[in-house]
Amino acid sequence: MKQFKDRVAVVTGAASGIGLATATCLATEGMNVVLADIQEDALETAVSKLKKSGHEVCGVLTDVSKPDQIQALADETVARYGKVNIVHNNAGVVRAGSLEELSLEDWDWVMNVDLWSVIHGVRVFLPLVKASGEGHIINTASSAGLQATPNIGPYNVAKFGVIALTETLKLELEEVGSPIGASVLCPGAVATRICESDRNREATGVGAGINSDTEKSFKATAGLIVNAGLAPAQVAELVVAAIRSGAFWILPHRQWIDVMQKRVDGMESGGLVTGFGG
């Protein structure tokens, strides 16, 4: 997709982080942008700032863990702008704990937001993007979808699933010669509030989880890494570039290619090779 001006984009998890940065980039390109998020105050602030900068945007309060709310997001977008060209299924959360510690509620919360919302986002929006005649779908996975990390099992499983889903989408679009593009975003550390994602958990109806020692340790360690990560605006620029070029993989941290090569080498030997030093 080469032209952005006057086209329509929908971005989930758009009140902060990568979502807000992508929405801002797309709006700057001249698109009409619908920002969706579960955090009402942050969403209102984001939309207000973009409007004050002269962009045509609107906000739709959305709990992406609920398929009916994703459908409502699509309906409102079409009612307001008449079409959808770009969809960025970006909302995400993380919950830390060993596989023995994590409750079914923890699994439900993370899987519903990180995987099922993307499944529903593709299911609901793909026909609309096709009907527009041109467009692109971007799904946010993670480096955790390329290689698992201990103590965030639901997040790993969800992000591996997002990659598989997006590969399937890309192959099916190519199979029928569709002009619609598909990309999967797999960032490493980015300076977002992902480690504070449980701030919105109760709004999904799943309730708060137990703040275990594993969770506390994860937030302390991962929080430092995330805070020192890439600026969301840098990631957003790569997303827009991928839409233009039709690239499938969006890897803001290029060193993960070397990690993946080591992983493949481990497959040959029968071992599990992990980390940057493995």
DAPE-V908858 format. One record per run of one state. SS is the DSSP state (alpha for helix, beta for strand, coil for the rest). FROM is the first residue (numbers start at 1). LEN is the number of residues. If there is no record, write none. Layout:
SS,FROM,LEN / SS,FROM,LEN
This chain:
coil,1,7 / beta,8,5 / coil,13,4 / alpha,17,12 / coil,29,3 / beta,32,6 / coil,38,2 / alpha,40,13 / coil,53,4 / beta,57,5 / coil,62,5 / alpha,67,15 / coil,82,4 / beta,86,4 / coil,90,7 / beta,97,1 / coil,98,6 / alpha,104,29 / coil,133,3 / beta,136,5 / coil,141,2 / alpha,143,3 / coil,146,6 / beta,152,1 / alpha,153,23 / coil,176,5 / beta,181,5 / coil,186,4 / beta,190,1 / coil,191,3 / alpha,194,7 / coil,201,1 / alpha,202,3 / coil,205,8 / alpha,213,15 / coil,228,2 / beta,230,1 / coil,231,1 / alpha,232,14 / coil,246,3 / beta,249,2 / coil,251,5 / alpha,256,14 / coil,270,9
